[in-house]
């Protein structure tokens, strides 16, 4: 499905032309679908962070406190940058997921 980009004013006008019940339904369904995507992104970020922790036998916080070792090679420097990236992805994704819970709570396990 293609994504349509609308100016905020147009989107606001369209959205407010819909009944409150339909708006709530649209938000709930959209949030549920988006939550699934975010949960996949969160799992990927967690996996990446765990892989770096296993590879270097430390956490990013500890590495930040201690600094990179003097003998760190180019690969470790590149991994350090990527490690930071995935840490940001994890934090931002978790923050968005936390906000979506109010709109679309996670389903109860069967």
VENJOQUI-V915391 format. One record per helix or strand. SS is the DSSP state (a for helix, b for strand). FROM is the first residue (numbers start at 1). TO is the last residue. If there is no record, write none. Layout:
# VENJOQUI-V915391
ss | from | to
SS | FROM | TO
SS | FROM | TO
This chain:
# VENJOQUI-V915391
ss | from | to
a | 8 | 16
a | 20 | 56
a | 60 | 66
a | 74 | 100
